[in-house]
Amino acid sequence: MIHIKTTERIAEFSWFDDMSDGDTEFLGERDPGRRSSFPHCLDIIQTADKHGFRGILLPAAYDTGMDPLTFAAAALPLTRQIKPIVALRMGEIYPTTLSRAISTLDEVSQGRVIINAISSDLPGQKTDAQTRYGRTGEILNILRQGWEKDEIRFDGSFYNIHLDSAPAKCRYSGSPLVYFGGISPEAKEIAAQYADVYLMWPEKMEMMRQTIEDVSERAYKHGRVIDFGLRIHMIVRETESEARAYARRLVSRLNDTEAYAQRARHQDAVSYGVFRQDELRKGADSEGFIEPLVWSSVGKVFSGCGSALVGSAAQVQDKLQQYMDIGFRAFIHSGFPLREECDHFGNLVLPHMPNACLGDVYREKCAV
C-alpha cells in the first residue's frame, strides 16, 4: 500500500540551476558562454521565479561551478518567491555549523529554503556505503533535533553533540523541507526516517510505482508518512514532432569520448542509481526511448538523472498527471539550455498544473 503525506491533488514544481558548468545547447559540448558564473546562474533562477516555479535545485559539485549555499544567500534577495533547494553533501560541514548556516539562510530569506541532502563521497575520499549513509543519518538526526527540540542530545558513531538548540532554530520555516534520494536499501532507510520528500530519477512507470510503495512502507514502519519527488529533464514544444526534432538536435554533436569524460567528473558517476539509469538506457529503442515520451539519451553525458520527457504540451501534461496518479507530489525539471527550456515549460505546461509549495501546505495543516 502507498501512503503519501500530501493527499491533495497538488505538486511542487521546481526548476534546476547550473552550479557545475553543465548548461549547453548541444549535449557533450562545453559551452564557455554558459559557464556557471553568477550572472548566468542568477538569470536562470530569476527566469524560473518569473514563471512561478516554487523551487529551484542548486546542485553540489567540487571541481567546477559555484557553491550552492553561498549562491543561495547571494541570489535570494534578488528573487521574489522561489525557494532554493540547496544540495548539501552530508559531512562536508560540521552539523551544528551547518544548522547555523541553514537558520541564517532561513532568516535572510524569510523561510525560503529547502534542503537536498546528498550522500556521495566527499571530494578526495572514497568511502563505503555503510559509512556514508551512517554519517548522513546522524547529521539529519542532529539537524532535526536542532529544528524541532529544545536541546540537541546526540551520541553516535560519528558525532557526539550536546548543545542548546536555540541557535539552530529556523524562525520562519520551522523545519525546512528535506529532499533525499538514493535507490540502495541504505538510502531508502535514511529517506524513510528523515526525509520529507524522497527524490527519484526517471525509470519505467511500474518500476517507480514499486519504489514508491517500498519507501512508503519503510517510512510507515517508522511512524512517518512522506512525499515523493521526480527529477526529470524536459523537452516540450507545441507538437511532438517539434520536441523530437529538438531532441535529435541536442545529441547531434555528441562525441562518446567527451561524453564519458564529462560524466566521470561527477561525484555520483559510479553509484547504484546511475547504474540503474545505464541499464534502462541499454533497453531503449533505436531513438533512445525507454517508454512513451521518456527519452534516455541525456544519461550518455550526465550521471544521475538520465532521461527527459519529450513531447507536446498536452502529452507532457498528461504524463505528469500519470506520475501524480502513482504518488508523485514534487517535480524538479531542467532542459538544455536551462533558461530557454525554462521558458518553454513555463509557458506551455506550468500554468496548467496544480502547482503548490509543499512546505506551505504542511504548515497550513499543522495550524488547523
C-alpha positions in Angstrom: 0.0 0.0 0.0 1.2 3.5 -0.8 1.0 6.2 1.9 1.7 9.8 0.8 1.7 12.9 3.0 0.1 15.2 0.6 -3.2 13.6 -0.4 -4.4 16.7 -2.2 -4.1 16.8 -6.0 -1.2 19.3 -6.0 2.5 19.1 -6.6 5.6 21.3 -6.1 7.1 22.2 -9.4 10.8 23.3 -9.4 13.5 24.0 -11.9 17.2 23.4 -11.9 20.2 25.9 -11.9 23.6 25.2 -13.2 26.2 25.2 -10.4 28.6 22.8 -12.3 29.2 24.1 -15.8 26.8 21.7 -17.4 24.5 24.2 -19.3 24.8 23.7 -23.1 23.0 23.8 -26.4 24.5 20.5 -27.5 25.0 17.6 -25.2 28.6 16.7 -24.8 29.9 20.2 -25.7 31.2 22.5 -23.0 29.7 26.0 -23.7 32.0 28.8 -22.3 29.2 31.3 -22.8 27.1 29.4 -20.4 29.6 28.6 -17.7 28.4 28.7 -14.1 29.1 32.4 -13.5 27.0 34.3 -11.0 25.2 36.4 -13.8 24.3 33.2 -15.8 23.0 31.3 -12.8 21.2 34.4 -11.5 19.5 34.7 -14.9 18.2 31.1 -14.6 16.8 31.4 -11.1 15.2 34.7 -11.9 13.6 33.2 -15.1 12.2 30.3 -13.0 11.0 32.8 -10.4 9.2 34.8 -13.1 7.3 31.7 -14.3 6.1 30.8 -10.9 8.3 27.7 -10.2 8.1 27.0 -6.4 11.7 25.9 -6.1 15.0 25.5 -7.9 17.6 22.9 -7.3 21.1 24.1 -6.7 23.3 21.1 -7.2 26.6 20.4 -5.3 29.9 19.9 -7.2 33.5 20.4 -6.2 35.7 20.7 -9.3 33.5 23.2 -11.3 31.0 25.9 -10.8 29.9 27.5 -7.5 29.0 26.5 -4.0 25.2 26.2 -3.8 24.8 27.5 -0.2 26.8 30.7 -0.9 25.0 31.2 -4.2 21.6 30.9 -2.5 22.5 33.5 0.0 23.6 35.9 -2.7 20.6 35.2 -5.1 17.7 35.1 -2.7 17.5 38.9 -2.2 17.3 39.2 -6.0 14.2 36.9 -6.3 10.6 37.2 -5.3 9.1 33.9 -4.1 11.2 30.9 -5.4 12.8 28.6 -2.8 16.3 27.4 -3.5 16.6 23.6 -3.0 20.2 23.7 -1.7 22.1 20.5 -2.3 24.4 19.8 0.7 26.8 16.9 0.8 26.5 15.4 4.3 29.8 15.6 6.2 31.4 18.5 4.3 30.2 20.9 7.1 30.1 20.1 10.8 26.4 19.5 11.7 26.0 22.4 14.2 27.8 24.8 11.8 25.5 23.6 9.0 22.5 24.1 11.2 23.6 27.7 11.8 24.1 28.3 8.1 20.6 27.0 7.4 18.9 29.0 10.1 20.7 32.1 8.8 19.5 31.5 5.3 16.0 31.0 6.7 16.3 34.4 8.4 17.7 36.2 5.3 15.0 34.7 3.0 12.1 34.7 5.5 11.6 30.9 5.1 12.6 30.4 1.5 14.9 27.5 1.9 14.7 23.7 1.1 17.5 21.2 1.8 18.6 18.4 -0.6 20.7 16.1 1.5 23.2 14.0 -0.6 25.4 11.1 0.5 28.0 10.9 -2.3 31.7 10.6 -1.5 33.4 13.7 -0.1 35.8 15.3 -2.6 39.1 13.4 -2.4 37.7 10.5 -0.4 36.3 7.0 -1.3 34.0 5.7 1.4 31.8 2.6 1.6 28.0 3.0 1.5 27.5 2.0 5.2 29.8 4.7 6.3 28.4 7.4 4.0 24.7 6.6 4.9 25.5 6.2 8.6 27.1 9.6 8.7 24.2 11.1 6.7 21.6 9.6 9.1 23.4 11.1 12.1 23.6 14.5 10.6 19.9 14.6 9.6 19.0 13.4 13.1 21.1 16.3 14.6 19.6 18.8 12.3 16.0 17.7 13.1 16.7 17.9 16.8 18.0 21.4 16.3 14.9 22.4 14.4 12.3 20.6 16.5 13.6 20.1 20.0 14.7 22.3 22.9 18.1 20.6 23.1 20.4 18.6 20.8 21.3 15.4 22.6 23.1 13.0 20.3 25.7 10.3 20.8 26.6 8.3 17.7 29.4 6.7 15.8 30.4 9.9 14.0 29.2 12.7 16.2 28.7 13.3 20.0 26.9 16.6 20.4 25.1 18.1 23.5 24.0 21.7 22.9 21.2 24.1 23.3 19.2 24.1 20.1 18.2 27.8 20.0 21.0 28.8 17.5 19.7 26.2 15.1 16.1 27.3 15.0 14.5 28.4 11.7 12.2 31.2 12.7 10.2 31.3 9.5 10.1 27.8 8.1 10.2 25.9 11.4 11.7 22.7 9.8 12.9 23.3 6.3 11.8 20.6 3.9 14.4 17.9 3.4 14.7 16.2 0.0 16.7 13.0 -0.2 17.3 10.4 -2.9 19.0 7.1 -3.5 17.9 3.7 -4.7 20.1 1.4 -2.4 18.4 -0.2 0.7 20.6 2.1 2.9 19.4 5.2 1.1 15.8 4.1 1.3 16.1 3.7 5.1 17.6 7.1 5.5 14.7 8.6 3.5 12.2 6.6 5.5 13.5 8.0 8.8 14.4 11.6 7.9 13.2 12.9 4.5 10.1 14.9 3.8 10.4 14.2 0.1 12.1 11.1 -1.4 13.5 12.2 -4.7 13.8 9.7 -7.6 15.3 9.6 -11.1 13.2 8.6 -14.0 12.6 4.9 -14.7 9.7 3.0 -16.2 6.4 3.8 -14.6 5.9 0.5 -12.9 9.4 0.4 -11.5 8.8 3.9 -10.0 5.5 2.8 -8.5 7.1 -0.2 -6.9 9.9 2.1 -5.4 7.3 4.5 -4.0 5.4 1.6 -2.4 8.6 0.2 -0.9 9.8 3.5 0.6 6.3 4.4 1.7 6.1 1.2 3.7 9.5 1.7 5.2 8.5 5.2 6.3 5.2 3.9 7.7 7.1 1.4 9.9 8.9 4.4 11.4 5.6 6.1 12.1 6.1 8.5 9.3 4.3 9.5 6.0 6.4 11.3 3.4 6.0 12.6 -0.1 7.7 11.6 -3.3 9.5 13.7 -6.0 10.8 13.1 -9.5 13.8 14.7 -11.0 13.4 14.6 -14.8 14.6 16.7 -17.8 12.1 18.4 -20.2 11.8 18.9 -23.9 8.3 20.3 -24.6 7.0 22.0 -27.7 3.7 22.8 -29.3 3.8 19.4 -31.2 5.5 16.1 -30.6 7.4 16.2 -33.9 9.0 19.6 -32.9 10.0 18.1 -29.5 11.6 15.0 -31.1 13.4 17.1 -33.7 14.9 19.2 -30.9 16.0 16.0 -29.0 17.8 14.8 -32.1 19.5 18.2 -32.5 20.6 18.1 -28.9 22.7 14.9 -29.4 23.7 15.8 -33.0 27.3 16.7 -32.0 27.7 14.1 -29.3 31.2 12.6 -29.1 31.4 9.4 -26.9 34.9 10.2 -25.6 34.0 13.7 -24.4 30.6 12.5 -23.1 32.4 9.8 -21.0 34.9 12.3 -19.6 32.1 14.8 -18.7 30.1 12.1 -16.9 33.2 10.9 -15.0 33.6 14.4 -13.3 30.6 13.9 -11.2 30.9 12.5 -7.6 28.0 10.1 -8.1 29.2 8.7 -11.5 29.6 5.1 -10.2 26.6 5.0 -7.8 24.0 2.2 -7.9 21.3 4.7 -9.0 23.5 5.7 -12.0 24.0 2.0 -12.8 20.2 1.6 -12.9 19.9 4.5 -15.3 22.5 3.0 -17.6 20.8 -0.4 -17.6 17.5 1.2 -18.6 19.2 3.0 -21.4 20.5 -0.3 -22.8 16.9 -1.4 -23.3 15.8 1.8 -25.1 14.5 1.8 -28.6 16.5 3.0 -31.6 15.8 6.6 -30.7 16.6 6.3 -27.0 13.0 6.0 -25.6 12.6 3.5 -22.7 8.8 4.0 -22.7 6.4 6.5 -24.4 7.8 10.1 -24.0 10.7 9.1 -21.8 14.0 9.7 -23.7 17.1 8.3 -22.0 20.0 9.8 -24.1 20.7 12.6 -21.6 22.4 9.9 -19.4 25.1 9.4 -22.0 26.6 12.7 -20.8 25.2 13.3 -17.3 25.3 11.0 -14.4 22.3 11.0 -12.2 19.0 12.0 -13.8 19.4 10.4 -17.3 16.1 10.9 -19.0 13.8 13.6 -20.3 10.1 13.8 -21.2 9.9 14.6 -24.9 6.5 15.6 -26.3 3.9 18.1 -27.0 2.5 20.3 -24.2 -0.6 18.1 -24.0 1.4 14.9 -23.9 3.7 16.2 -21.2 0.8 17.5 -19.0 -0.9 14.1 -19.3 2.3 12.2 -18.4 2.8 14.4 -15.3 -0.7 13.7 -14.3 0.0 9.9 -14.6 3.0 10.4 -12.4 0.8 12.2 -9.8 -1.6 9.2 -10.0 1.1 6.9 -8.6 2.1 9.2 -5.8 4.5 11.9 -7.0 3.9 15.3 -5.3 7.1 17.1 -6.3 8.9 17.6 -9.7 12.3 19.1 -10.4 12.7 19.8 -14.1 15.5 21.0 -16.3 16.5 21.3 -20.0 19.2 22.3 -22.4 19.8 25.2 -22.4 18.3 25.8 -19.0 16.9 29.3 -19.4 15.4 28.7 -22.8 13.8 25.4 -21.8 12.5 27.0 -18.6 10.6 29.4 -20.8 9.1 26.6 -22.9 7.9 24.6 -19.9 6.9 27.7 -18.0 4.7 28.9 -20.9 3.3 25.6 -22.2 2.9 23.3 -19.2 3.3 25.0 -15.8 0.2 27.2 -16.0 -1.9 24.1 -16.5 -0.6 22.1 -13.5 -1.7 22.2 -9.8 1.4 24.0 -8.6 1.9 24.5 -4.8 4.6 24.8 -2.2 4.7 21.6 -0.1 6.2 23.4 2.9 3.4 25.9 3.0 0.8 23.0 2.7 2.4 21.2 5.6 2.4 24.3 7.8 -1.3 25.1 7.0 -2.2 21.5 8.0 -0.3 21.9 11.3 -2.1 25.2 12.0 -5.6 23.7 11.7 
